[in-house]
Amino acid sequence: MKASIQAPAKLTLTLRILDSTDDGYHNLDALTVFLPDLSDVIEIFDRSTHDSFLTISHTDGSVSDLPRDNSNLVVRAWEKYCEHVNVDEYDLTNIGFHLVKLIPHAGGLGGGSADAAATLRLLNRLCDDELSTTDLLSLATELGSDVAACIYSHAVRMQGRGDRVDPLGEPDFHMSACLVTPQVHCPTPDVYRRYDEIGRPVDEGVAAPDTMKAHTQTLHNDLALAAYDLFPELVAFKKQLEDITGVPFMLAGSGSTFFTLGDQETTDSIHRLLLSELTDEEGMSNLRLCAVSSLR
């Protein structure tokens, strides 16, 4: 048995933190799009031919040090799905997973959530769509606050803890994003904790592109203010990007990825410039990611 699926990264264009809940989570309002050209890949294999249930590698073939136990959302998604179908009928106990990582870990692009949602979608495809979309959304919510949005993997409005998801159809933004992730890891729980500690500030943001004005007037990210306070090196890196390119960059989610929007030609040009300026003569880079993707 072999099958695979892409898990596109999510890009939060607007993020407003509204209040805290009694269980320690935060209510939010966010406009989120997805990046089809920046995806992890999840492959299913016949477990009888492998020693491990989950293997993880980078796109260059090197082995990832991400956990492979049930702290990994791929494993938890498999477990959750198996609770709701006949595992013997669909032979789900004899499969294993290989995860190819392109989305940077702790980079603010929802890689773990994307992997979890893609695992649910792939298993459901193998099981002849045994579960409805509503069922998958329910399982996704149990796995994490923003996994439900990744079930859709196209533009959505996220509210509540991120579990209330309103798809926006197929908005035609006519834009792409250039994304840059430095060698800084920003654990999301730490950034949320610092956001509360510094008094829950509000980010004024910048004007949204005209093609997005039907959905938001500004691009803003309250969590960016906490990430900058927690990781001051991000402020310096943002200035470096803007000095090189002459265009503004925003932090994605809890960080550490920065992005700027534009048409395909513009973002391709920015991408080439950054690779040229941030790569040394030996081809070494201080970046974990520098890529361009369309928005979906």
SVG drawing of the C-alpha trace seen along z (x, -y; Angstrom):
<svg xmlns="http://www.w3.org/2000/svg" viewBox="-20 -51 53 58">
<polyline fill="none" stroke="black" stroke-width="0.4" points="0.0,0.0 1.5,-3.3 -0.2,-6.7 0.9,-10.3 -0.5,-13.8 0.8,-17.3 0.5,-19.3 0.7,-23.0 1.9,-25.6 -0.5,-28.1 0.2,-31.9 -1.6,-34.1 -2.1,-37.5 -4.0,-39.0 -4.0,-37.9 -5.9,-39.7 -5.8,-38.2 -9.1,-39.0 -9.1,-37.5 -8.0,-34.5 -10.3,-31.6 -10.6,-29.8 -8.7,-26.8 -5.6,-28.9 -6.2,-29.3 -6.8,-32.6 -9.7,-33.6 -8.6,-35.1 -9.6,-36.4 -7.4,-35.7 -7.3,-35.7 -5.3,-32.7 -4.2,-31.6 -2.2,-28.5 0.9,-28.1 0.6,-25.2 4.3,-25.7 5.5,-25.2 4.3,-21.8 5.4,-18.9 4.7,-15.5 3.3,-12.5 3.7,-9.1 2.1,-5.9 3.9,-2.6 3.5,1.1 4.8,1.4 5.9,5.0 8.8,3.6 10.0,1.1 11.2,1.1 9.6,-2.2 6.1,-3.4 7.1,-7.0 10.3,-8.2 11.0,-11.8 13.5,-13.4 14.2,-16.8 13.9,-17.4 17.6,-16.8 17.2,-13.3 18.9,-14.0 17.2,-12.6 15.1,-15.0 15.4,-15.1 11.7,-15.8 10.0,-13.3 8.6,-10.1 6.4,-9.1 2.9,-10.1 4.0,-13.7 4.2,-14.0 0.9,-15.1 1.1,-12.6 1.0,-9.7 -1.7,-11.4 -3.8,-12.0 -3.5,-8.3 -4.5,-7.3 -7.5,-9.7 -8.7,-8.5 -8.4,-4.8 -10.8,-5.5 -13.6,-6.3 -13.3,-3.6 -13.0,0.1 -9.2,0.5 -9.3,4.1 -11.6,3.5 -9.3,0.8 -6.0,2.5 -4.9,-0.6 -2.7,1.3 -0.3,2.4 0.7,-1.0 3.5,-3.4 4.3,-6.9 7.2,-8.8 7.1,-12.6 9.3,-14.8 9.7,-18.2 10.0,-21.4 8.0,-23.7 10.4,-24.9 9.8,-23.7 8.7,-26.5 8.6,-28.9 5.1,-30.2 3.8,-28.4 1.8,-25.7 3.8,-22.7 2.6,-20.4 -1.0,-21.3 -0.7,-21.0 0.8,-17.5 -2.0,-16.4 -4.7,-17.6 -3.1,-16.0 -2.8,-12.7 -6.5,-12.8 -7.3,-13.6 -5.0,-10.9 -6.4,-8.2 -9.9,-9.2 -9.1,-8.9 -7.7,-5.4 -11.0,-4.5 -13.2,-5.6 -14.2,-8.9 -15.6,-7.0 -15.8,-10.2 -17.5,-13.4 -15.8,-16.8 -17.7,-17.6 -16.3,-14.5 -12.8,-15.4 -13.1,-18.9 -14.2,-17.5 -11.2,-15.2 -8.9,-18.1 -10.2,-20.3 -9.3,-17.6 -5.7,-17.5 -5.0,-21.3 -6.4,-24.7 -5.6,-25.4 -5.7,-21.9 -9.3,-22.5 -8.2,-25.3 -5.6,-23.0 -8.4,-20.5 -9.6,-23.1 -6.1,-24.2 -7.4,-27.3 -8.3,-30.8 -10.3,-30.9 -11.4,-33.2 -10.4,-31.6 -12.1,-32.5 -12.5,-31.2 -9.3,-29.2 -8.8,-28.8 -11.3,-26.0 -14.2,-28.0 -13.4,-28.1 -15.2,-30.0 -13.9,-29.1 -13.7,-32.1 -14.2,-30.1 -11.6,-30.8 -10.6,-34.5 -8.5,-35.7 -5.7,-37.7 -3.4,-37.6 -0.5,-37.6 2.3,-35.4 4.6,-35.6 8.3,-35.6 9.1,-33.8 12.3,-33.9 13.0,-31.9 16.2,-32.7 18.0,-30.3 15.6,-31.2 13.0,-28.8 9.9,-30.4 7.9,-27.9 4.3,-29.0 3.4,-28.4 6.4,-30.6 5.3,-33.5 1.7,-33.3 3.0,-33.4 5.1,-36.4 2.2,-38.1 0.2,-37.9 3.3,-39.0 3.8,-42.2 0.2,-43.4 -1.4,-42.0 -0.5,-44.8 -2.3,-45.5 -0.4,-45.6 -1.5,-48.5 -0.2,-46.7 0.2,-48.0 -2.3,-48.7 -3.5,-45.5 -3.0,-45.2 -6.0,-46.4 -6.9,-42.8 -7.4,-41.9 -9.5,-45.0 -12.7,-43.0 -11.4,-40.8 -9.2,-43.2 -8.0,-46.7 -4.7,-46.0 -2.2,-43.2 -1.5,-42.9 -0.2,-40.4 -0.5,-40.9 1.8,-38.0 4.7,-39.6 5.1,-42.1 5.6,-39.3 8.0,-37.4 10.1,-40.6 10.3,-41.0 11.2,-37.4 13.6,-37.1 15.2,-40.6 17.3,-39.1 14.2,-38.9 14.0,-42.7 17.5,-43.0 16.8,-40.3 13.6,-42.2 15.7,-45.4 18.3,-43.5 15.6,-42.1 14.1,-45.5 17.4,-47.2 18.3,-44.7 15.0,-44.7 13.5,-48.1 10.1,-46.5 8.3,-45.9 8.3,-42.4 5.8,-41.0 6.2,-38.2 4.1,-35.1 2.1,-33.9 4.3,-33.4 7.4,-33.5 10.2,-33.2 9.2,-33.3 9.0,-36.8 7.0,-37.4 6.3,-40.1 3.5,-40.0 3.5,-41.0 2.9,-39.7 4.9,-36.7 7.6,-38.7 8.2,-41.0 8.4,-38.2 10.7,-36.1 13.0,-39.1 13.0,-39.6 13.8,-35.9 16.7,-36.0 18.1,-39.2 17.9,-37.7 19.6,-34.5 22.4,-36.5 22.8,-38.7 22.4,-36.2 24.5,-33.3 28.3,-33.3 30.8,-32.3 30.6,-28.6 26.9,-28.6 26.2,-28.5 23.2,-30.5 22.0,-31.6 18.5,-30.8 16.3,-27.8 14.0,-28.8 13.9,-31.3 11.0,-30.5 8.2,-31.9 4.7,-30.5 1.3,-31.5 -1.5,-32.1 -4.6,-29.8"/>
</svg>
